Amino acid sequence: MKSAFKILILIILLISTATTTLAQYDKYYYFSRGRENLMNGRYSHAINDFNVLVKADTALYDAYFFRGIAKYNLGDYLGALSDFDKALYINPVFTMSYHYRAITLSQLNRFDDAMKDYDKALALRPDYTGIYFSRGISNLMSQKIDESISDFDRFIRVEPTAGDAYVNRGTAYLLKKDTTQALNDYNRAIYHNAFDPNAYIRRARIYALRSENDKAMRDLTQAVKLDSTSSFSYFNRALVHYNMQNIDGALDDLSKVIELDPDNALSYYNRALIRSQIGDYNKAYDDYGKVLEINPNNVLAHYNRAAVQIEQHDFMGALNDYSRAIELYPDFANAYLNRSYVKNQLGRFAEAKKDYDIAQGKIARYRAEMTDSSFSMFADTSKSFSKLLALDADFTKKTFDGKPQNRKIDMIFAGMFRFVEGAERPKIPLDRQYFYPKLDDFLEHKALKNTALSSKNAALADSVATKIDTAADLMIADNNKKTKAFGYFLKGMVQTQLKQYSTAINYYNSALDLEPENIFYRLNRSVTQSEMIEFISSMESNMPTLTLDKVAGGHSSVRTSHEIKRYNYREAIDDLDEIEKLKPDFTYLHYNRGNLKFFSGMMPEAIEDYTNAIKLYPWFGEAYFNRGLVSIYLRDTEKGCLDISKSGELGVNEAYSVIRKYCLKEQ
């Protein structure tokens, strides 16, 4: 659905013009460059251009509108919605903004609100047929099938050669189980646009449903020829190969999907099933392992891998997998029955009898009470779990489960700021720079001309490290305490970048013994102490990241992807607390301490520190980004995603990958 919306966006960009009279050349320049970046898919660059415009003139509703389109294309629906709201606040009769706000609301599953906006757009411009196309998609998404067909009928009467409209209307007919009308529409789509692989894929699905596998194979092979990078074409063709008993062809196509999309759990799962069916148990075991790397909570992967291990006479491995399947879904009667068999093989007869009795009790209860349960298949002893899965809507999701959809997303925090030799000083517009006179004076030192306060490390050439060390040695030999302390600081900075943490901390200690009130020495010592802890943590595969899981009932829970072993960040935090006593208006102390408090499990305190950092520096993108992640961790998803959206607006490029992986799917 989203791709169809994107096509409309491009059409509108090509036909619309900025309605604001722009007297100044610089405004015209940013408008032109912003729209050019939009049309060429450089959405982050476009956001930067429109940021300049809305900063210069808050009445430019066009700029908010186009920035909203850029955010939409990056998957930032909440950010886009905010911009369309602003455009309509300034210009309440701006048809395009109603149209695109409706599209955005649809992506957020707010269909009633979307329909109101479509109605407003049509009231303003009843001749604009593109609105019917978009509304048809929204109705399709909300399962209002008849209304969707009616909208596409209206659109096609005016645009009878638009292949996408036939594809979407065909899908609507298919949802009504009217395969004849669906097939007619897919035929028309191909007639009007023979180079659209999507129409061939859709038509092939109908042929496959009718067991016309030869026709399905021809269409899918044509789709692959038109787009050899379409993993969905290969996936569907693998299923048809399998139906035609062409096992090698099915395996080849699933392997191609995995080559194009290495994290596609569904393809690993299907390939594992086929490999186990042909007796290639070692490779099947490996494929199930891949599924479980992507989603450790996949019930069916554990269940079927256990069967493979039985074939390999690895009864302990099978026991563990059946136990894990039961742990994930305690009513899985078949898993109890199979674990009973495994325990018998291991000579645990009493335990086997207990599992058998539990299974029979669950089966009896399901038969009596849950004849139409969505989970009843787990208690159906006649059910085979070795059938290939063909999940159209879920194919693009990286994980799947026998239970409600399960997703796993790791989000790494923006790093802490310290002084880094060779780091690039950020190119920030003058009105958004952080001005702190003491910091500016510190960086004016001739020894720091290539140094920046940065959240990223920089490679340090041996020659540069040697040069700094030599200069630092001369300073340390000086009788002036401040000069001597600065020399120790330089040596500590070099050792930090070389990841010689203990040595670096010793140098910072020496610097602070001589100049205990220097907040910048404390800042670097604090971050170095933290980096040393993170290094130890990473050696134990215990880096703190966030994981989102879908749980029963459709609710979300965010947890750490590994059980975080709590390390002692107290000394690192103490340095920042001391900086606060000396200079409470230094924004980076609050930001860095926010990170440390999160890693120490102090979530509300972390949010407070990020908020204080933002108050002191309203353009602090990394602070918005990390505050957003902590909010998500605390299950305040909408607020967190708004913060991440703001960070993207302020130039944090990682924001949009997080939005696509987490906020987009959650929305």
N, C-alpha and C positions, 0 to 999 in steps of 0.2 A: 504494500500500500504506500509506504513512504516514498518509493522510487517514483511512483506516479505523481505524488505531490511535488517531488523535486522537479519533474519535467515542467509542470505548470509554473514553478518559480522562475525557471530559466526563461520561459516564454514571456512572463510579465516583465522581467528585467529588460528584455529586448524591446518591449513595446512601450514601457513607461518612461516618463521623464521626470526630473526633479521639478516639482511645482513651485518651489520657492524661488523668488527672484533673487539672484545672487549677484550683488553688485561688485563684490570684491573678488579679485582673481584667485586668491588663496582658497576661498570657499569653493569656487568652481573647480579648482584643481583637485581638492580633496574629494569632492563629490564624484568627479569623473574617475579619479583613480580608485575610489572605493567601489564604484559600480563595476569597473573593469576587473578588479580583484574578485568581486562576487561572481561575475560571469566566467572567470577562469578558475573558479574553485579555490581561490586563496582566501579562505574565510577569515582566518585570524588576522591577516593583513587588512582585510576590509574592515574588520571591527576597529582596528587601530585608526584607520582613516575616518570612520564615522565618529569615533571618540573625540577626535579633534574638532569636528563640526559641532557636536552637541555641547562641547565645552565652550566653543566660541559663541554659539547662539542656541539657547535652550528652546527657541521657538521653531526650530527646523524639524518639523514632524517627519519629513521625508528621511532625514538622517536616522531618526529612531526606527522608522519602518525598515530601512535597508539593513541597519544593524541587527534588527530582529530576524530578518531573513538569513543573515550570516550565522547568527546563533542557532537558528533552526537547523541549518544544514550541518552544523557541528553536533547536533543532537541535544543542544541546550534548550529544551522546550520551555522551561520555567523562565530563563533569561529572555527568550524570544517573546513570551507572553507579556513580560514586563515592558518590553520595548513597544510592542503593538498597543498596549494600554496607554503608554505615554503619547504615542502618535495620535491616538483617538481622543485623548484628553485635550490636545492642542487643536486638532481638526476633527470634530465629531462627524463629519460627512465624508471621511476618507474611505472610499469603498474598498480599496485594496487592503487596508489594515483590518477591516471587518473580515474580509475573505481569508486572510492569512492567520488572523487570530482564531477563526473557526477551524482551520486546518490544524493549528497548534493545539487547540483545545481537544480535538479529536485524538491526537497522539497522546494526550493526557487522560484519555477515556472520559472526558467531560462532554459527552455527546449532546446532552440537553442544551448546555450553554453554547456549544458549537452551532446547533441548529438555529438558535436565536440570532447568532451573528450572520449565518448564511441568509436568513430572512431579511436582516437589515441591509446586507450587501445587495440583495436582489431588489429591495425596495428603492435603493439609490440608483441601481443600474440593471434594470430588468432585461436588457439586451445582452448582458455579458454572460455568455453560455458557459464559460470556464467554471463558473460557480456551480453549475449543475454537475460537472465532472467531479469536482472536489466533494460536493455533498453526496454524490453517488458512492464515493469511496468511504466517506464517514458513515453512511447508512450501512454499507457492507460490513464495516468494522464493528458496528453496533448490532449486527444481525437483523437489521430491518431490510430484509431481502427484497420484498416487493417495492418498497420505497426506493431502494437502490436501483432496481431495474427501471423504474419510472424515470429517475434522474438521468440515467444513461440513454434511455430512449430520447429524452429531450435534447441531450447533447448531440447524439448521433444524427438527429434530424437536421441539425445545423452543420455538423462536421461529419459527414458520412464516410470520410476516408481515414478517420483517426483510429488506427489499429489498437491503441491502448484502451480505448473505450470498449471495443468489442471484447478484448481480453477480460476486462473487469466485469462486463455484463455477463460474459460466459461463466466466470467464476460464481457470480450470483445465481445463475441458473443451475450450476452444479450443486450449490448449497441447497437448492430446492429439489435436488435429485433428478433434475430434468436434463439428462445427459444429451438428449437429441438437440435441444436448443443450445446447450453449452457447446456442443461440437460444431453447430452451425456458426456460432459467434467466433470460435477459434479459427474456423476455416476462413471467415471474413477477415479476421485480423491478419492472417498470413497472406491473404489475397492483397490487402492494402499495404502491408509491410512485410515482405518476404524475408527481411533481414533481422527480424526480432526473434531471438532465440526463446524468449519467454513464451510466446504463443505456441511454438513447437513443443516445449516442455509440457504446457497445459494440455494440449491436444493428445500428447502421448499418454498422459495420465488417464484420460478417458479410454483410449485404446487398451491400456493395461487393465482397467476395470472390466472391460468387455472381453478380456483374454485375447485380444487381437495383438499379440506380442510382436509380430513381424512389422505391423504398421507403427507400433510404439517405438520399436528399435530404429526404424527409418527416421522418425521425427527426432529422436534423441541424438542420433548420429549427426543429423543436420544441425541441431542446436550446438553440438560440440564443435562442428566446423565453423559456425558463425561466431562462437566465443569459446575458445579453447581454455579459457581461464575460469569458466563457470563450473564451480564444484557441484552445484545443484544438478547440472545436466549429467555429469558423471555419476552422481549418486543415484539418480532415477534410472539411468541406464544400467547400473549395477543390479538394481532390483529386477529389471526386465531380463537381463542376462540370467539371473538366478531362476526366474520363472520359466525360462527356456532351457533350464538345466545346463547352462553354459557356466560352469563353476569358475573356470580360468578367467573368462571375461568379467564375471562379477568381481572376482578378487582384484583383477587389474584395475577396474574402474574405481573400486573402493580405495585401492592404494593411490590412485591418481587424486582422489578427493583429499586424502591425508597429505599428499605432497603439496597440494594447493592450500590446504587448511589444516596445519598440523595439530590443532587443538579440537578437531571435530570428533567429539566423543561418540556420537551416533555411528560414525563410519567405522571407528575402531571396534565398537560393539558388534556391528553386523559382520565385520570381517572375522572377528573372533568366533561368532556363531558358525560361519561357513567353515572355518578352519577346524573347529571341533567336530563338525559333521563329517569331514573327510579324514579325520584321524590325525590332523596335524596339531597335536595337543600342545607341543612346546610353544609354537607361534601363537596359538589361541590363548594360552596362558599369558604370554607377553602382551597381547592386545587387550585382554581384560585388565592387565596391570596398567596400561595406558589410560583406559577409561577411569580407573580408580585414582590415578594421579590427577586427572582433571576434576573428578568428583568422587572423593572418598566415600560418599554416602549413597552410592548407587546400589540399590538393593539387588537388582537383577544381575549386575556384574559380579557381585559377591556370590550370588546363588549359582550362576552358571559357571563361574571359575571353580567353584567347589566340585561341580560335576567333572570338569577337566582333571582336577587333582585326583578324583576317585579313579579315573581311567589310568592315571600315572601311579596309582597305588600310594599316593601321598595323603593318607587318611588324616593326619594331624593338620595339614594345610586345609583340607576340605572341612574338617571340624571347625577350624578358625573362621573360614568364610561363611559357613552356615550360621555359626554363632553371631557373626557380625550382621548378617542379613536379618536374623531374628531381633537383634538389638535395635536395628534401624526400623524394623516393622514387626512388632511383637505378635501380630495376628497372622503371620505368614505360616499357615498350617503346613504347606508343602515343605518348607524349610525344616520344620520340626520332624516331619516324617523322614526326610533324607538324613537329617542329623542323627535320628534314631538308628538308621541303617549304618552310618559311619561308626557310631559308638558300639554297635554290635560287632563290627569288624575289629574294633580296638579292644574288645573284651569287656566293655563297660556295660554290662547287661542291665543292671538296675537303672542306670541313667537312660539307657536306650528305651526301656519300658516306660519310664516317666515321660520322655519326649513323645513317644507314640500315643500315650493317653492324652497328653495335652493337645496333640494334633487332632485326634478324634473328637475331643470336646469342642474345639474351635470349629471344626467342620459341621458338627451337629448344630451348634449355635447359629452359624451363618445360614444353614439351610432353613432353620426355623424363623430367623428374625431378619435376615439381610438378603432376601432373594434378589433385590435390585441394587445392591451396594456397588459403588464404583471400585471398591477394594475386594469384592467377593472372589475375584479371580485368584487371590492369594490363598484362598482356602479350598479352591477347586482342585481336587486331586487328579482330575482328568486333564487339567490344563497343561499345555506344553509351553514352556518358556524359551523354546529354541526357534521361534519364528522371527524372521527378519523384521525390524521395525522400520516403518516408512512414515515419519512424522513430518508432514509438510511444513506446518507453522513453526515447529520447533527445530527445524533443520539448522537454521542459522544460529541457534543458541549453542553455546559451547558444552553444555552439560544437559543430561536428561536423567530421569529417574523413573522407577516403577511407581513411585509415589508422586505427589504434586511436584511441579518443576523445581529443581534444585540448582542454584547458581552459586559459583564461587568466584569472588573477585578480590584480588590483593591490591591494596592501595598503599603506596609508600609515601610517607610524609616529606614535604619540602624540608631540606636540611637546615641546620643551624648556621648562623653567620659567624665567621671569624676572619681574621686578616690572612690573606692568601697571596703569596708572591706569584706573579705571572697571571693572576686572574684578570679577566677583562672587566673593566669598569662599565656598569650598565649604561646604555644610551637611553636616558629617560628625559622626556620633555621637561623644560625648566620649571614649569608650574607644578610638576609632580615629583620633583626631586626631594629627598630628605635632607633638610638643612640642619646641621648640628655643628656649631662653630668649633667645639673642642675636637670633634672627629675630623673636620676639614683641616684644622691646624696640625693634627697628628699625621695625617696623610701627606702633608706638605713637606715632610722630612725627605731630604734628598735620597736617603736609603730606601724609601718606600715609593719611589716614583713609578714602579711597576707593580705595586701592591694595591689590592682592593679588598673591601669588606664584602665577602662573598659567601654564599651557601654551597658553593661547589669547589672541589679541590682542583688544582692545576698541576700538570706535569712539571717537574723541576729538573732541568738538565744538570748534569754533574758540574759543568763549568760554572753555571749560575750559582749552584749551592756552594761551591768552593769560593767563589768571589764574595758571596754574602758572609760566609764563615770568616774569611780573612778580614773583611771590614769589621765584623763583630768582635774579633779577637783584639783589634786595635782599640776599639771602644772599651772593652772590658779592662784593658791595661790602663785606661785613663783614671785619674784620681777623682774625677767628678762623678758623684753617685748617680745622677740622672743619666749621664752618658754611659756609665758602666751598666746600669739597669737596661738601657735600650739595647746594648750589645747582647745581653743575655736573652732579651725578648727576640731579637733577630735569629739567634741560634735556635731558640725554641720553635719559632715559626717554621724554619727550615726542617727541623726534625719532625714536626707534626706532619708536614707534607710528605716526608719520606716514611711516614707511619712508624717512626721510632718513638712511640708514645712515652715510655718511661723516661727516656733521655730528655724529651721535650719538656715534660712536666718538671724535671729537675731544673732545667734552665729557667722556666717561668717562676719556679720557687725562688731562685736566686734573684731574679728581677724584682719580684714582689717583696723580698726581704729588704731590698734597697729603696723601693718606691711603692709602699703598700697601698696607696690611694690611687694608683693608676688603673682606671677602669678597663682600659684596652688590654693590658696584660692579663687581668682577671678574666676578661671575656675569652681570650684565646686559651687560657689554662682550663676554663670550664668546658669549652668545646672539646679540647684535647682529652680531658678525662672522660667525657661522654663517648668520643670516638673510640677510645681504648676499650670501653665497656661493650660498644657495638661490635668491635672487632672480635672480642672474646665470644660474644653472643653468636656472631655469624659462623664462627668456627664450630659451634655446637648446633648449627642449623636452627637457630632460635631467634632470628630477627623478628622484631615486632611488626606485623602487618595486620590489615583488617580483612575479614572475610564476611561476605554476605551470604546467608543461606535462606532459601525459602523453606518454610515449615508448614505443617498442615494448617489449613484454614486460610492460606494465602498471605499470612503475616510474614514479616521479615525479621530476621535477627542478625545482628552484626557481632561477630566475635573475633578474637585473634585467631589467625590461621594455624598457629601452633600455640600450645600452652606456654605463655611467656614466663620464663624463669626470671623472677624479679631480682635485678641487680641493684646495687646500692649507688644511686645517683646523688647521694646526699652531698658529697664534697663539691660536685659540679654545681648543684643548686645553691650551696652555701656561697660560692663565688658570686653568683648572680644576685643573691640576697644582699651581699655586701655592696655590689654595684648600686643596687636600689637605694641603699642608705646614702651613698655618695652622690648619685645622679639619677633620681627616680624618673627623670624625663627622657632617659635614653631608651628609645623604642626597642632596640635589639635585645636588651636584657629581658624584657617581657616576652618577646617572641621566643627566644631561646629557652627561657624557663618554661614556656608553654609546652614545648616539645618534651623537655625532661619530666615535666609533671605527668604528661600523658604516659610516657614509658614507665613512670613510677605508679601508674594506676590512679592518679589524682585527676579524674576527668573534669569535674566542675572547675577546679582550680586552673586547669589548662585553658579552658574556655575563657576564664576571667583574664588570664595573662594575654591571650591573643586579642581579646577585646581592648585591653589597655594599650597594646601595641598599635592597634588600628586607630584608637583615639589620638595617639601621639603622632601617627603618620597615616592619614586616611587613604593613601595610595599603596598600602603595603599588601601587595597581591598574595605573597606567600602566607601572610597571617590569615587572610580570608580563606585561603586554600586549606590550611591545617585546621582552622576552626571549623570549617565545613566537614572535614573528615571526622573530627571528634564528635560533632553533632550527629553525624550518621552513626557513629559507634554507639551513641546514646539513644539511637532510634528516632531522633528528630530529623527524619529524612528530608522533608521539604525545606526546612531551614538550612540544613547542611548543603543541599544542592544549590540553593540560592547563593550561599557563600562561595561555593566552587565556581558558579557562573560568574560572580563578581571578580573572582581571581583571574578567570580567563579574560575578562574584559580588561583587566589590568596587566595582561601580558604573561600570565603563567601558562605556558603551552600545555603542560601536563593536565590542566583542568579539563580539556575536552576529551582526552582519552578516558578520564575517570567518569565524566558525564556519560560518554557512550557506553562504558562498561557497566556503570552502576545506576546513575540517575535515570538514564534513558530507559533501561530495562525495568527499573522500579516504577517509573511513570507509566 
